[in-house]
Amino acid sequence: MKITAPAATLANALGTAASLVAKNEPKRPAAVGAARLVGGDHLTLIVSNRTAELTITIEVDAEGEVAVPARRLAELVANFPPDAEITITTSDIVATVSAGRSRFKLPTIALADLQAPLALIEETGRVVLSADNARDLICRVTFAAETEQPRFYLCGIHLHDGEDSVAAVATNGIILARSVVSAATSLSQDRRLIVPTSKIIPKLLGIATGDVTIRRSVSLIEIAADNFKLVSRLIDYEFPLYAHLIAKPTSTVITDRAKLVQSVERLGLSNSVYPVAAAVIDNPRPVRISYSERNSLLAQIHQPGLNPRGGDKIADAKGVTLDEISSLTRTFPQLLKIDAEGSEAAVFRGSQRLLSRPDRPAILFECNAATLVQCGESVATLTDLLGGYALYYVNDYCGQKIPFGDPVENPAKIDWVCNLFAVPVTESGFRRWTSVLKHRH
């Protein structure tokens, strides 16, 4: 095997391909995490992990074939000056990477030990898009996808056909993003085409030129352009129904954001909502909040070993209780909306005076077993704090597992994310709830 190429060209391709390989790739030769370099009219670079395979073509001089650890080769080449000319030669068990008087050796991996290639053989659908449309379709929704494995079916982008269009949808259960581009498509008519999210897909679409072809089979997806081809296994699940969550527009207004802010201030609406720089918990104390600048809706009271989904930033805050706020402000709300990413039980414990009043408020709250466990709670400890309430089902992100308005007799059995409505067990509470249910159909 012999390859001769500018360092910058080789480093860009290897850096993109190696991002498919986990950073904890073992330093010893391993078939998983290998870069296969195939010479010919151009250099073909093939890298795979256990669920995907990426092929990149580079217009450089190359002959022969060899496999080496992908990430180690990428890190090595990235440290050469961009204008250096790199030569890679191989013997039976060693690849030598050289530039000028520098020489480095990497172990080779037997080609026979490489995993079988992922190949999309039985095509069941496809769509061809311009590179710009492909970027608009997928890259605009990636941010909204889930990152936690308990809800693995949301850790991807759902693609489906529309009326002379193709849509991409992603959600983490809080934010839902959808992008639609016009196209003649036969890609998917159901909810089973879920492409695992990966940083490499936006990276590849960012360098794509010409047309991008997306093909699928029952279990695989292939995204291909002139200089790359990515084949990935699909997430084996049905994406939740989501169309009912998107409001049908009756009219559209396009306005300048700065002018809109000025209008809100001029109308005095900015004085209708009062943000309080505090965390609502079970007893007053200083706390730390982990949050993400990208999505502060996932912020959580910081716990040792807490799931990083909350964010990588930390803020100090004053911890207060709802009983304290109610007493200080002399206000007694009729409705509470609580979504505290696992701290809902703490909020209820700090609200026992308020929640035991004869005129206690109704409560709409999120029930998320996973985030409750992260905070040392459970669905049972959460709902046990609502002794003076009857629980009713509102909605979920799994296609409405329980009809809206049905009583929840055994909340401890709920192991999915949903919203519940707690109605005070009082005559006025049931009267209001009964009035609401009359309009549910």
N, C-alpha and C positions, 0 to 999 in steps of 0.2 A: 504494500500500500504506500502511495506517495501523494501528498496534498501540498500544493503551494498556493498561498492566499494572503491578501493584506490582512493584518491583525484586526482592523476595524470591521471588515466584512465578516470575518469568521467569528469575532466576539459578539456581534449583534445577533447572528443566527444562533450561536451556541447559548447565549444568554437567554434568548426567548425559549428555546427548546428545553434547556435545563430547568426552567421554572416549573416544568411539569413534574420534576423530581423533588421529593421531600428533602428539606435541609438536613434531616437526620439520616440521609443515605449513608450506609456503612462505608468506611474507608477501604475495606477490602473489595476485590472485584465482585460484582453482583449482577445477575441477569436483569433483575428489576432495577431500573435506574441507569441502564446502559445507553450510550449513544452509539448508534450503528452508522458508520460513514461508508457510503457506497460511491465509488468513482464511475466515470463514464463521460458523456458529453458535458456533464456538470456534476457537482457534488450533491448527493442526496443525504440528508441528515435525518435519522429516524430515532426518536426517543419515546419511551413508553413508561407508564406506570401500571398499576393493576386494573385501572378502569379506562384508560385513554391512551391513544397513540398519535404522535404528531410527526408529520413528515414535512421537511423544509428543503427547498432546492436553492442552491447557491451557484452562481455562474463563476466558478473558479476551476483551475486545472486539478484534476484528480484521477487516479487510477487505482484499481484494487478495492479491497473491502476489509474493514476492521471494526471491532466494538471495544469501547473503553468506558470507564465511569463518566457519565455525562456531566455531573456537577463539578467534578474535579478538573475536567478538561476545560469547562467554561470559565472557572475561576482562574485557571492558569493563563489562558489566552487573554482574559480581560486585563491582566497586569502587564502586557506588552504595550509599548508605544503604539498608538493607532496607525502610524505610517510604517510600522515594521512589517517585513515580509516573513511570514511564518511557514515553515516546512514541517510536515508530519510524516515520518517514515516508520515502518514497523518491521519487527522480526517475529519469531513465533510467539513470544510471550510478552514482549515489551513494545510500547509505542514511544518514539522519541520526538519531542516537540522542540524545535530549534528556531532561533532568530539571531542572526549575527553570530556572536561567540557564545550565546546562552544555549544550554542544553538541559532539558528536563525529561524524565522518563515516567510513563504511566503504565500500569499493568493492562494487558489486553484481556478481553473476555471471549471465550470460545463461542463462535457463532452458533454452534449446535445447542448451546445452553440458553440462548435467548428465548423469551416467551413467544408463543405463536402470535403472528400479527393479527390485529383487529381488522377485519374486512367486512364491509357492508355488502353482502351478496344479494339478498332478496329485497330489493327496493320496494317500499310500499307508498312512498310519497316524496315530493320534491318541490322546491321553489328556487327560482333564479332571480337574484337581486343585484342591483348595482352595489359597489362597495360602499357608497355613501348611504344607501337605504339600509344595507345590512348593519352598518354602524348605528344608524338611527333606531333601528328595530331593537337591537339587543343591548347596546351599551347604555341606552337611556333608562333601562329598568333594572339593571344589575344591582344597583345600590339597595333596592328594596327587598332583596331575597333574604331569607332566614339564614342564620349562621350556626344555629344550635342543632345538633344531631337528633335530639328527641323528636323534633318535627322535621325529619329528613325529607319529607315530601315537599316542604317549602324551600328546601336548600337548592333551588333550581329555577330555571325560567321555563314557563309553559308557553309553547308555540301552538297556534291553531289557526285554521283558515277562517276568513270572514267573507263578506260579500265583495268579491274582486279585491281581496286584501289578505294580508297575513298579520296576526297580532302576536305580541310577546307580552307576557304578564308575569310579575313577580310580587311576592308579598311576604312579610314577616309576621303577619297577623295584626299589625298595627298600621303599617303603611302599605298601600297597594299601588303599584305603578303599571301602567299599560301603554304600549306603543303600537301604533298601527301604520303600516305602509301599504300602498297600492301594489298589487301583484297578481298575476295569474298563478294560482297555487293549487296543489293537490297534496299539501304537506300533511295535514291532520284535521280530521273532523271530530275527534273525541278529546278527552282530557288526559290522555296517557303519554303525551309527548312532553316530558319534563327533562330539560337539559341541565345537568349539574352545573352550578355556578363555578367559575374558575377565572382567576386573574388573567389566564392566558388567552381567553377568547377575546376580550376587549383589546389585548395587546396585538393579537393577530389581525383583527379587523382594522386596527389602526394603521397597519402597513399594507393592507390589501389594496390592490388596484384592479381595474376591470370589473368583471362580474364575480359574484360570490354565489356558489351553488350549495344549497342545504338539502341533503337527502336523508331519508330515514328508513329503517326497517322496524321490525317489531321491538327490537331491543337496543338498536344502535342509532346514533346520529352522526352524520358526516358534514363538516363545514369545509369547503374547498375553494381556493382561489388560484391564481396563476402560480404563486410561489409557495403555497403551503396546503396541507390537508390534515385536518384534525378529525379523528374518529373517537367517539366516546360512548360508553354505555349510558343508557337512559336510566333515570330513577324509576324504579318499578312500582308505580303507584298512580292513583288518579288525582289530578289537581283539583282542589276544592272548587265548587261552583262560586263564581264571583260576579257574574253579570248584574245580579240584583243589587250589588253594592255601589254600582256606578249610576249616578243620577243622569237621567235623560235631559239633555239641555233643551230649554224652551227658547232661550235667546242667548246671544253671546255679546259680551262687551270687552273690548281691548282697550286698556288704559295704561298710562304711565305710572309706575309704582310710586315714584316720589309724589306725584300729584294726588294719588289715592291716599297716601299717608297724610298729606296736608288736609285733605277733605275730612278724613276721620277726626283729626285734631280740631278742625274748625267746627265740626258738628258736636264736639264735646263727647264723642263716643269713647275716647281714650280714658275717660274718667269713670267708665262703667265697669271696668275690670281692674282689680287691684292685685297684682302679683305680690306674694310674700316670700321673702328670702329665708325660708325655713323648711325643715323636713318634718312631716307629721308622723309621730311615732307613739310609743306606749307610755313613755315617761320623759319629762323634760331633761335634756342633756345635750352636750355637744356631739355631733356626729360627722362622719365623712361620707360623701356621696361620690360614687364612681359614675362617670358619664362620658358620652362621646360627643364631640363637637358636631359630628355628622348627623347624629340622631339622639337628641337628649330625651326622647320619649322612653328610652330603655334604661334611663338612669336608675341606680339602686343604692340603698343604704349599703355602705361598703362593709363587707365581711371578709375575714381572712380566708383565702382560697376561693373567693366568689368567682362565679363564671365571668370571664372577661366580656361577655355580651353587653354588660352594662356600659363599658367604655374604658379607655385607658387613661382618662383624666380623673383627678381627685379634687374635690372642693370641700372645704370645711363649712359646716352650717349649724345653725341652732336647731335643736330638736324640740318640737312643741307637740302638745296633744290637742285634739279637737275640743275636748272639754275645756281646756285652758283658753283656747281662742273664743269659744262660745261665751265663756264667763267674762272675759275681758271686753269683748265687743258687744255683749248683751244681745246677741243674735241667736236665733234658734231656727236653723234651716228646715225646710220641708222636704228637700231632696238633696242627697249626697251622691256624687259620682266619684268613684274611687278606682284608680288603676295605679297601684304602687309597686309593680314588678316584684311581688313576693312579700311586701311589707303590709299587705291588707290586714292580716291578723293583728299586727302591732297597732295599726290605725284604730281598729275596733276596740282593742283593749284600752286605748287612751280616750275612748268615747263613751264609756259605759254610763256616765250620768246622762249624757245627751240621748243615748239609745234606749234608756229606760224611762224617759219622760212619757206622760200620757199622749202628748202631741209629737212623739218621736218621728224623725224623718224617714221617708222611704229611701232605699239605697240601691243604686245600680253599681255593680262592682264586677271586676274581672276575677275569674277563678282559673288560676294557672298552676297546676300541680307542680310543674318543673321549677318555676321561680319561687314557689312557696318552700319547696325542699331546700333550695339554695339559701333561704333565710331561716332555716331550722323549723319550719312550720309544715303543716299538711292541710289538705282540704277539710279534714275533720276538725282540726283545732281552729280553723277559720270560721266554719259555720256554727260550731258550738258556742261562739260568742254572740250569736244572733237568736237568743232564746225567745225574744218577744216578736219574732218575725216569721212569716211564711215565705218560702223561696219558690220563685217561678223562673222558668227558662226564657232567655232572650234570644241569643244567637251564638254562633261559633264560626270557625274558619274551615270546617270540614263538611260543608254541604247540609247544615242544619240537622244534627244528629237527633235532637229532640224538638218537637214543634214549639213555636213561639207561644208563650203563655201557659204551657203545661206545668203543673206542680212538680217540684223536684223533691221526691220522697227520700232518696238516699244519695246526698251529694258526694259522699266519700267514694262512690263508684265512678265519679267523673275524673278521667285521667287525660282529658284533652283541654285545650284552652277555650273558654267560653265566657259569656257574660250572663250574670244572674241578677234578678231583681228581687230585693227583699221588701216585702209589704208588711207594714205594722199590723199585728193581730189586734186590730181595733175596728169598730164599726165604720168609722170614716175611711180608714185605710182600705178595707175590702170594698166599700162603695166606690171609691175612686178607681181601684184596680178593675172592678167589674165593668165600669164605664169604658176603660181603655180596651178591654178584651172585646167589646161589642164592635170595635172598628178594625179588628185584626185581619179580616178577610177582605 
